[in-house]
Amino acid sequence: MWYKNKRFLTIAGVAAALLVVLALWLLVFNKPKKPDLGNVEKTVLASGTLEPFEQVNVGAQVSGQVTKLAVELGDEVYQGDLIAEIDSQKQKNDLATSQAALNNQKAQRATALASLAQAQSNFTRQQTLYQADAGSKADYESAVQQLKAAQASLDAANAQIQQATISVNTANVNLGYTRILAPMNGTVIAIITKQGQTVNANQSAPTIVVLGQLDKMTVKAEISEADVIHIKPGQKVYFTTLGDPEKKYYATLRSVEPAPTDFTGETTTNNTSSAIYYYGLFDVDNPDGTLRPSMTAQVYIIQDSANNVLTVPSAALGRKGKDGNYTVRVIGKDRKPTPVKVKVGINDGTNAQVLNGLKAGQQVVIAQGSTSGSTASSGGNRGGGGGLTGGGARPPRGM
C-alpha cells in the first residue's frame, strides 16, 4: 500500500511539473511580442566557382628545352618580368644565317648599282653620238636596253634585300620567343613545365606557367533553367564559402551567359534527364587574398527585398484566394483562432511581408488545427536570411 502511494505521488509530481512548464510557455514564450519590424528577401540559390578576374596561360611559341625557370609557385610578377628561357642556339643560328643572306643581297645590290652606273654612262655617250649623227642607231638602241636591264637588276636586288630583311626580323622575333616574359601583373598559380623539360610548339602551344590576377575574383554561378528567366544583370548578389559560411561577400551580377554551361555549338537532341544550367558572372574584390581559385561559392541572387517591414511566418499563410489575398488564423483574446484576410508582398519561403490585414504583436496559427502560434513581427529574419525559390541549384562540390 505504501508503494502504491509513493508511485501515485511521483506521477502527481511529474504532472505538476509539466503543468508549470506549460504555464511558463504560455506566459513567456507564447506571449505577444512588442511591435517589431524586420527584413525579408526573395533569393535564387546557385552553386558557383571562384576564378581569377584575369587568368593567362603563359606558353612557348618555339620548341626547345627549358633551360631556366625564373619563377616559383606563388610568386608575384609584373608585366615584362622573365618567366623562363628556352635553349636558343637554333634561333641564334637562324638569325646568323638570315643576317649573312642579307649581307649577300646588299653586296649584290652594290654590284647592280655599279652596272647601272656603267649602263647609264654608255647610254649617255651613245645618245650624244646618235643625235650628232656620229653613231649608229643599233648602238644607241643597245645602250637603251642595257640601261633598262641594269635598272631591273637593281630593282631585283632591292626586293631581295627587303625579303632578306624580313627573314632577319623573323629570326630576331623567334630568338625573342626563347625568353618567356610575363604578359601582365599577376601571381604564378600553376607551373606546368619544369626546368629541363622539352616543349614542342609545332603540335600545340605548350603552357609554361599560369598567371592569375587574384586581387579581384570572378564567381561563375550555375543558375538552373527554372531560375535563369528571373535573373538579370545588375541584380544584387552575395555568397559564402565552405570554409567560412558565416561571412557574406556582396557584389552585383555582371552578366548571364546566353548558352548553357555544357553548350558545344553542335546540334544535338536535348536529353531531358540532364539538368540545364547557365553561368551568371560577377566580380568581388579580394585585397587580402582570402578567396582562392576553384573555391566553391554558395551564391544567393536577390530578386526582391524589403527592410523594416512587418513580417509573418510563411507557414501561417493559408491558400491564396482569387483576390490575391491569403487567409491567416489569428489567435484572439479568448485563445481561439479567427480567420483574417491578409495581403502579402515578398515571400521568401520562410517569412512573408505583410502589406495589410495584420498588426505587429498579433499571434497567428502556424499549422492548421494547432492552437500554438507565432507573432506577426520580424519572423527571425532580421538581416536578410533569404529563402529559396525556383528550381534550386546544383549541390556544392564536396558536400
C-alpha angles and dihedrals in degrees: 000000000000090000092054092049091051091050090049091051091050092052091047091051093051091048091050091050091051090050090052091051091048091050091050091050091051092047100041115017097033094042113120110261126231116265108284138171128216145175128261130184136180113219142177116225121222137168115233143182127220120233133174112272087238124017128179131186103218107211143172125257095193132053125244146089120310100239097177135024107194100186139058132211110285096020118145111229135183130218109283096022116137113259102172144336127227124206102276103188094107092048091048090051091049090051092050091049092049092048091051090051090051092051090050091052090050089054091050089050090054089053090049090051091052091049090049091051091050092047091048091052092048091048092051092050095047091046091053093048093046093050089050091049088242096112136051125256090234092058090049094050091047090054090051092053092047090053093051091048091050091050091049090051090053091049090051090049091052091051092049090050090052090051092047090049090054089051090052091049091049091050090050090051092049090050088052089052089066087071108067110208130190110260093203145004111280151108126284100243098169138017111207102171121043129209110279096029121122119231126203113208093178094075101037138337103275117219117229100181139347119234123199134186100227102173086083125033133200121217118210105201120194107224118192120238089245090061104032093079088064095048124091135171112266096043117130117251138180133186143189132209130228091243095054111019092169095062116083123204115203127207144141124260107252102189146338115224113237097222129057120267092254096044113138101174093247121121108246138160109264113247103221091197091066121081116237120222134181127205118245113193131205136155133229131188116248106186096155095044094239092136115069135191117277094017114147116244126199100215127202117192110199112225096174138349142179129195130208095010134138111264138187129193110269089227089067093063118100126202119318112253128221089258090059094251128120130225116237124185109226121198110232132203089276089058090245122127118245123193113243129182112236131188111217130202121181115012115190095181093258103051133014130210112242113217096178142337099067138064129212111270097030115128119231131193112250098192123034111250093024124110093201112099149179130233123251099242139094092332092216091287099112110146095025115287094184127215127228125249139175127018095333128228140287109271112263116257115262095027 
